[in-house]
Amino acid sequence: MARPKKSSVIIPVGPPVSDFPSLSFSLKQAASVTGVALWHLRSAIWSGQLIAHMAGKKQIVLRADLEKWLASQPVIHRRRRAA
């Protein structure tokens, strides 16, 4: 009995993963996305300012928590030049 031929038709299953916004980030990804040093993110987690969750052995930060923490950071005001 002959084997059936393998189908060469590719069935699309949905958009690529890169088209979906990330719901969470690893600490390294969060540092890369925000431009904040990894050490600063870890310090914020240790002090309780930033919430992190454990996914297995990995710490992750939810996008909403990261955005909230970034918005809570102090704003730097520039000095006005003397006229």
C-alpha positions in Angstrom: 0.0 0.0 0.0 1.4 3.4 -1.0 1.8 6.2 1.5 -0.3 9.3 0.9 1.8 12.3 -0.3 2.5 15.1 2.2 0.5 18.1 1.6 2.5 21.2 0.6 -0.4 23.5 1.4 0.3 25.9 4.3 -2.8 26.7 6.3 -2.7 30.1 7.9 -3.5 30.0 11.6 -3.6 33.7 12.4 -1.4 36.8 12.4 2.2 36.5 13.5 2.9 36.9 17.2 4.7 40.2 16.6 1.4 41.8 15.5 0.0 41.4 19.1 1.1 43.9 21.7 2.9 42.3 24.6 0.9 41.9 27.8 4.0 41.3 29.8 7.8 41.7 29.7 10.8 39.9 31.2 12.9 42.3 33.2 15.5 42.4 30.4 12.7 43.2 27.8 11.3 45.8 30.1 14.7 47.5 30.5 15.2 47.4 26.7 11.7 48.8 25.9 11.8 51.6 28.5 15.4 52.5 28.3 15.6 52.1 32.1 18.6 50.2 33.6 17.9 46.7 34.6 19.3 47.4 38.1 16.8 50.3 38.5 13.9 48.1 37.6 15.1 45.4 40.1 15.4 48.1 42.8 11.9 49.3 42.1 10.6 45.8 42.5 12.5 45.2 45.7 11.2 48.5 47.2 7.6 47.6 46.2 7.2 50.5 43.7 6.9 48.2 40.7 4.9 44.9 40.8 6.5 41.8 39.3 5.0 38.3 39.0 6.7 35.0 38.8 6.2 32.9 35.7 8.0 29.7 36.6 11.5 30.8 37.5 11.3 34.1 35.6 10.1 37.5 36.8 7.7 39.3 34.5 6.2 42.7 34.6 2.8 43.4 33.2 2.6 46.2 30.6 -0.1 48.0 32.7 2.1 47.9 35.8 5.1 49.1 33.9 3.3 52.0 32.3 1.8 53.0 35.7 5.3 52.9 37.4 6.8 55.0 34.6 4.1 57.6 34.8 4.7 57.8 38.6 8.4 58.8 38.1 9.3 62.4 38.9 9.3 64.9 36.0 12.4 67.0 35.5 11.7 70.7 35.0 14.2 72.7 33.0 15.4 76.0 34.4 14.5 79.1 32.5 17.2 81.2 31.1 17.8 84.6 32.7 16.6 87.4 30.4 
